[in-house]
Amino acid sequence: MTLVSIRSDARRLLSARKPFQTHGALYADDFPRSETGRMPQEWAEAYRSDREDPGISYAVYSYATPIAWVRCDGVPVIPEVGYSVTTTRHQNLCRAWLE
């Protein structure tokens, strides 16, 4: 996986929907993981459901929590959930570059 700077490279890779790992807690992959981290139950169920059908083609994580994903039908999902200041910054990147 490509190791990148969150300040510059992450934006480009998010918009291209390419896997990456930052030097910190943000990473993205084209293979969705089964863990849901600190995601609220209702969103964890939605994430698991989307993994099954229609499938998830790209997922973005902050620490171990999925904070955004793109379904195989092309629909981006970015849950409106409040987390830490750092994760909120990560969510804002996703809102700007995935939608």
Secondary structure by P-SEA (a helix, b strand, c coil): cbbbbcccaaaaaaaaccccccccccccccccccccccccaaaaaaaaaaaaaccccbbbbcccccccccccccbbbbbbccccaaaaaaaaaaaaccc
